[in-house]
Structure formats: C-alpha cells, structure tokens
C-alpha cells in the first residue's frame, strides 16, 4: 500500500535533523512533528535556517544527520517519492517570466506528470483560483506580484499534493495580496491539505495552528500562538507610548524593575516581573527625570514580543 494513502497522524516528522555547510551548522538538531491538515508555521529571522530545513524536507538537499519523514517517506532514501506527494513554492515563486500564464501551467503539468485527461481541468482550476481568466496569454513578467504569487501556488498544487511547502510565500507582495493568499491557505487546510509555511512576518504567524520558532539553526520554541505567549512570557509586559521613545529607553534600561526594554512602534515595550508592583515605580521614575508619556498600561504580549524575549534570552545565555 502507498504509505501516503494510509492514516498516519503526522504528515511530517523530524528528529534531530542537522545540515552542516563545512563547519557551519545551518540547522542544528531540530525536532518537531506536523499533523495532517495542519497549518504549521516555521518562524524566524532571515538566515535562521528556515529555507534549509524546508529544502531538506522537500528532498532538494540531503541532510547531514538526523531523521525526517514526509508522508511516511524518508528524506535520505526516498526523495523522489517525497517530491511526488508534495507541492513546493519557493521565495522566488519558481515561475518562468518569459512564458505566458498558460505556458507556465503547461510546463509544471509536465514536471508533475499529469495524465493528459486531467491537464485541461487542472489548468482551468489554476487560472480560476489565481483570478487570471483574462490573462491566460499574458507574459508572467507583466503580472502584478499578487497574481504571480497565486499563479505560483496554483502550479505547486497542480498534482493535488497532500502536503504543500511554502517558503516565504508572501515576501514582496502588498498587504491585500498577503491577506488574500492566507484565505487560500485556510481553504487548502479545510480540504485536508497539510500546509508548512515559513515566514518572518509575526502577524502571519498568528494565522497558523502551531508554530516552531527557529534561531541560529536551533529550535527555540514550539506550540500554538497562545501557548507560546503563555509559556514563554512568564513576566508581565508594559506598553509605553511617548513623544521621545529613545529617551525613555535610556531611562528604562537603568531601572532594576525593567528586565527587558525594546522600542516598539511609537513607544516602548517593557518586560517586568510584576506589572502591578513595578509599573508605578517605573512611571514615577519617568516623571522624576522629565520624560513624559501619553500611555502606560499592561498589555497581552504579541508573538513579536515572545520571539524577541526568546532571542534575547538565548543571546544572553550563549554570549551572542
């Protein structure tokens, strides 16, 4: 029986996966599992190891060590089987800009070896999904970023894969196109497709069922967005809005009540042990030093706050 047709609870399993480039550990002993039909986010800054991990799971590059399976197929021994059961959309959208919309779809129909009887139906589906009914014969280079993005997704879904890997899929497109793209992702997940998406946009991470945070090649946090906020932010968070956040940052950095201080928008986010006890002390210190503010309140941490806190704690631990 085809492994991919079974009732495996996990679409992706990873155990102590490593990829070294010379003496540099791009991915260092990473472990996680992705449930079937889940939207799984891989979150981290540029250069953290996200793309390297996704390329190993797609069978594009061979890991150095560890174990990993995608739909039951081993990344070391069964890369071609993996490629037959997944879709992959890279940061560059993997489109040929000197080909028309239809020509790109035809090319990927051949790559994925679609049977002749299915090609036209799937082509029509991609064109409709991407909203390109009036642009079938347009050169891909002339399309707006959001259209190219949806066309690339459609090409990756031509063979109706059970798992889709999206590597920074919304990089370089406008906010409306990003929102529309995530509507498509929700639709895919509702249809049972497992979606593995890498991103460095914190707002997008909120859309995922679960998240893995990676930093300098290491997995530093894993859980749902709410779990990450609860388990990795044991301290309280204060939001301070002011006209001169740099001045307040300098003051806050000297106060023993402040564990961490970071610029955030038009103000500061201050991490403290106990907002009720430490807040009045900090507010009084700002007033005494002639540093006015317009808002001072305890807030629920965002994923960006969580990630910054985890990274700063890791850097302090490693001396980075």
C-alpha positions as CSV (number, residue, x, y, z in Angstrom):
1,X,0.0,0.0,0.0
2,X,1.2,3.5,-0.7
3,X,2.3,5.0,2.5
4,X,0.8,8.3,1.7
5,X,-2.6,6.7,1.4
6,X,-2.5,5.5,5.0
7,X,-4.0,7.0,8.1
8,X,-0.8,8.4,9.5
9,X,-1.5,11.1,12.1
10,X,1.6,13.1,11.1
11,X,2.4,14.4,7.7
12,X,6.0,15.4,8.7
13,X,8.2,14.0,11.4
14,X,11.6,15.4,12.2
15,X,14.1,14.1,14.8
16,X,17.5,15.7,15.5
17,X,17.8,16.9,11.9
18,X,21.1,18.6,11.0
19,X,22.6,20.3,8.0
20,X,26.2,21.5,8.1
21,X,27.9,23.6,5.4
22,X,31.6,22.9,6.2
23,X,31.9,23.9,9.9
24,X,28.7,26.0,9.9
25,X,25.6,24.3,11.4
26,X,22.8,25.8,9.3
27,X,20.3,23.5,11.0
28,X,21.3,22.0,14.4
29,X,19.4,19.0,15.9
30,X,15.9,20.2,15.1
31,X,12.9,18.1,16.1
32,X,9.2,18.5,15.5
33,X,6.1,16.9,14.1
34,X,3.3,18.3,11.8
35,X,-0.2,16.9,11.9
36,X,-2.1,16.1,8.8
37,X,-4.3,19.0,7.7
38,X,-2.4,21.4,10.0
39,X,-1.2,24.9,9.1
40,X,2.3,24.7,10.6
41,X,4.4,27.9,10.7
42,X,8.2,28.0,10.7
43,X,9.1,31.3,12.2
44,X,12.4,33.0,12.4
45,X,14.6,35.9,11.1
46,X,16.4,35.7,7.7
47,X,19.3,33.3,7.9
48,X,17.9,31.3,10.8
49,X,17.7,28.0,8.9
50,X,14.1,28.0,7.7
51,X,14.8,27.6,4.0
52,X,17.5,25.0,4.6
53,X,15.1,22.9,6.7
54,X,12.3,23.2,4.1
55,X,14.6,22.1,1.3
56,X,15.7,19.1,3.2
57,X,12.1,18.1,3.8
58,X,11.3,18.6,0.1
59,X,14.1,16.3,-0.9
60,X,16.1,19.1,-2.6
61,X,19.2,18.9,-0.4
62,X,20.4,15.9,1.7
63,X,20.6,16.4,5.5
64,X,23.9,15.8,7.3
65,X,22.4,13.8,10.1
66,X,19.2,13.0,12.0
67,X,15.9,11.6,10.8
68,X,12.9,13.0,8.8
69,X,9.9,11.6,7.0
70,X,7.3,13.3,4.8
71,X,4.1,11.4,4.3
72,X,6.0,8.3,5.5
73,X,8.9,8.7,3.1
74,X,12.4,9.0,4.3
75,X,14.3,12.2,3.2
76,X,17.6,10.3,2.9
77,X,16.4,7.4,0.8
78,X,13.1,8.4,-0.8
79,X,13.5,11.9,-2.1
80,X,11.8,11.2,-5.4
81,X,8.8,9.7,-3.7
82,X,8.5,12.8,-1.4
83,X,8.5,15.1,-4.5
84,X,5.6,13.2,-6.0
85,X,3.5,13.7,-2.9
86,X,4.2,17.4,-2.1
87,X,4.0,20.8,-3.6
88,X,6.7,23.4,-3.1
89,X,6.6,27.1,-3.6
90,X,9.9,29.0,-3.2
91,X,10.5,32.6,-2.3
92,X,11.1,33.5,-6.0
93,X,7.7,31.8,-6.9
94,X,9.6,29.4,-9.3
95,X,7.9,30.9,-12.4
96,X,9.4,31.5,-15.9
97,X,8.7,35.1,-16.5
98,X,9.3,34.8,-20.3
99,X,6.5,32.3,-20.5
100,X,2.7,33.1,-20.5
101,X,0.4,32.1,-17.7
102,X,-0.8,29.0,-19.7
103,X,2.7,28.1,-20.7
104,X,3.9,28.1,-17.1
105,X,1.0,25.9,-16.1
106,X,1.7,23.5,-19.1
107,X,5.4,23.3,-18.0
108,X,4.5,22.3,-14.5
109,X,1.9,19.9,-15.7
110,X,4.7,18.1,-17.4
111,X,7.0,18.3,-14.4
112,X,4.4,16.7,-12.2
113,X,3.5,14.2,-15.0
114,X,-0.2,14.9,-15.0
115,X,-2.2,12.5,-17.2
116,X,-3.5,14.0,-20.4
117,X,-7.1,13.8,-19.4
118,X,-6.5,15.9,-16.3
119,X,-4.3,18.6,-17.7
120,X,-7.1,20.9,-19.0
121,X,-9.2,20.6,-16.0
122,X,-6.3,21.4,-13.6
123,X,-5.2,24.3,-15.9
124,X,-8.7,25.8,-15.7
125,X,-8.7,25.4,-11.9
126,X,-5.4,27.2,-11.5
127,X,-6.5,30.1,-13.8
128,X,-9.7,30.5,-11.9
129,X,-8.1,30.2,-8.5
130,X,-5.5,32.8,-9.4
131,X,-8.1,35.2,-10.8
132,X,-6.3,35.1,-14.2
133,X,-9.2,34.3,-16.5
134,X,-8.4,37.3,-18.7
135,X,-4.7,36.9,-18.6
136,X,-4.1,33.3,-19.9
137,X,-1.9,34.6,-22.7
138,X,-0.1,37.4,-20.7
139,X,3.6,37.1,-20.1
140,X,4.2,36.2,-16.4
141,X,6.7,39.1,-16.1
142,X,3.8,41.6,-16.7
143,X,1.7,40.3,-13.9
144,X,1.4,42.1,-10.5
145,X,3.1,40.5,-7.6
146,X,-0.2,39.1,-6.1
147,X,-1.1,37.4,-9.3
148,X,2.3,35.9,-9.8
149,X,2.1,34.6,-6.2
150,X,-1.3,32.9,-6.8
151,X,-0.1,31.5,-10.1
152,X,2.9,30.0,-8.4
153,X,0.7,28.5,-5.7
154,X,-1.6,27.0,-8.4
155,X,1.4,25.5,-10.2
156,X,2.6,23.9,-7.0
157,X,-0.9,22.4,-6.5
158,X,-1.5,21.1,-10.0
159,X,-1.0,17.5,-9.0
160,X,-3.2,17.9,-5.8
161,X,-0.4,17.1,-3.3
162,X,-1.2,16.2,0.3
163,X,1.4,18.5,1.7
164,X,2.4,21.9,0.4
165,X,5.6,23.7,1.5
166,X,5.5,27.4,1.2
167,X,8.9,29.2,1.7
168,X,8.3,32.9,2.5
169,X,5.3,32.9,0.1
170,X,4.2,36.5,0.8
171,X,7.6,38.2,0.6
172,X,7.4,41.2,-1.7
173,X,3.6,41.4,-2.1
174,X,1.3,44.1,-0.8
175,X,-0.8,43.6,2.4
176,X,-4.1,42.9,0.4
177,X,-2.4,40.2,-1.6
178,X,-1.0,38.7,1.6
179,X,-4.5,38.6,3.2
180,X,-6.0,37.1,0.1
181,X,-3.2,34.5,-0.1
182,X,-3.9,33.4,3.5
183,X,-7.6,33.0,2.6
184,X,-6.4,30.4,0.1
185,X,-4.2,28.7,2.7
186,X,-7.2,28.4,5.0
187,X,-9.2,26.9,2.2
188,X,-6.5,24.3,1.5
189,X,-6.3,23.3,5.1
190,X,-10.1,22.9,5.3
191,X,-9.8,20.5,2.4
192,X,-7.3,18.4,4.3
193,X,-4.0,19.7,2.8
194,X,-1.1,20.0,5.2
195,X,0.4,23.4,4.9
196,X,4.0,24.0,6.0
197,X,4.8,27.7,5.7
198,X,8.0,29.7,6.6
199,X,7.7,33.3,7.4
200,X,9.4,36.2,9.3
201,X,6.1,38.2,9.4
202,X,4.9,38.0,13.0
203,X,1.3,38.9,12.1
204,X,1.2,36.0,9.7
205,X,2.4,33.6,12.4
206,X,-0.9,34.3,14.3
207,X,-2.8,32.6,11.4
208,X,-1.0,29.3,12.0
209,X,-2.4,26.4,14.0
210,X,1.1,25.8,15.5
211,X,4.5,27.4,15.3
212,X,8.1,26.4,15.5
213,X,10.5,29.3,16.2
214,X,14.0,28.8,14.9
215,X,17.0,31.0,15.6
216,X,20.6,30.4,14.5
217,X,19.7,26.9,13.3
218,X,18.1,25.8,16.6
219,X,14.5,25.3,17.5
220,X,13.8,27.7,20.4
221,X,10.1,27.3,20.9
222,X,7.2,25.1,19.7
223,X,3.4,25.4,20.3
224,X,0.2,27.2,19.3
225,X,0.4,31.0,19.2
226,X,-1.5,31.2,22.6
227,X,0.8,28.5,24.1
228,X,3.9,30.4,23.1
229,X,2.6,33.6,24.7
230,X,1.6,31.9,27.9
231,X,4.6,29.6,28.4
232,X,7.5,31.7,27.1
233,X,6.4,35.0,28.6
234,X,6.2,34.3,32.3
235,X,6.9,38.0,33.0
236,X,4.4,40.9,32.5
237,X,4.5,43.4,29.6
238,X,4.0,47.1,29.8
239,X,3.3,49.3,26.8
240,X,4.5,52.9,27.0
241,X,3.7,55.5,24.3
242,X,5.6,58.7,24.2
243,X,6.9,61.5,22.1
244,X,10.6,60.5,22.6
245,X,10.9,56.7,23.0
246,X,14.7,56.8,22.7
247,X,14.9,59.0,25.8
248,X,12.6,56.7,27.8
249,X,14.5,53.7,26.5
250,X,17.7,55.1,28.0
251,X,16.0,55.6,31.4
252,X,14.2,52.3,31.4
253,X,17.5,50.4,30.7
254,X,18.8,51.7,34.0
255,X,15.9,50.7,36.2
256,X,16.2,47.5,38.2
257,X,12.5,46.8,37.8
258,X,12.8,46.5,34.0
259,X,14.0,43.1,32.8
260,X,14.0,44.0,29.1
261,X,13.2,47.2,27.2
262,X,12.6,47.4,23.5
263,X,11.4,50.1,21.0
264,X,8.0,49.1,19.7
265,X,6.2,51.3,17.2
266,X,5.9,54.8,18.7
267,X,6.8,53.7,22.1
268,X,8.4,51.0,24.3
269,X,7.6,47.5,25.5
270,X,9.0,46.9,29.0
271,X,9.2,43.4,30.4
272,X,8.8,43.3,34.2
273,X,8.3,40.7,36.9
274,X,5.0,42.1,38.2
275,X,3.2,44.9,36.4
276,X,1.1,45.8,39.4
277,X,4.1,46.3,41.7
278,X,6.7,47.5,39.2
279,X,4.5,49.7,37.0
280,X,4.1,52.6,39.4
281,X,7.8,52.6,40.3
282,X,8.8,52.9,36.6
283,X,6.1,55.6,35.9
284,X,7.4,57.6,38.8
285,X,11.0,57.3,37.6
286,X,10.0,58.6,34.1
287,X,8.2,61.6,35.7
288,X,11.1,62.4,38.1
289,X,13.5,62.5,35.1
290,X,11.3,64.7,33.0
291,X,10.4,62.0,30.5
292,X,6.6,62.4,29.8
293,X,4.4,59.6,28.3
294,X,0.9,59.6,26.8
295,X,0.0,55.9,27.6
296,X,1.3,53.5,30.2
297,X,-0.5,50.1,30.5
298,X,-0.1,46.4,30.9
299,X,-0.8,44.5,27.7
300,X,-1.0,41.0,26.4
301,X,2.3,40.1,24.6
302,X,2.3,39.6,20.9
303,X,4.2,36.9,19.1
304,X,6.8,39.5,18.3
305,X,7.3,40.2,22.0
306,X,7.6,36.5,22.6
307,X,10.2,36.0,19.9
308,X,12.2,39.0,20.9
309,X,12.2,37.7,24.5
310,X,13.3,34.2,23.5
311,X,16.1,35.5,21.2
312,X,17.4,38.0,23.8
313,X,17.4,35.2,26.5
314,X,19.2,32.9,24.1
315,X,21.8,35.5,23.2
316,X,22.5,36.2,26.9
317,X,22.9,32.5,27.6
318,X,25.3,32.0,24.7
319,X,27.1,35.3,24.9
320,X,25.8,36.3,21.5
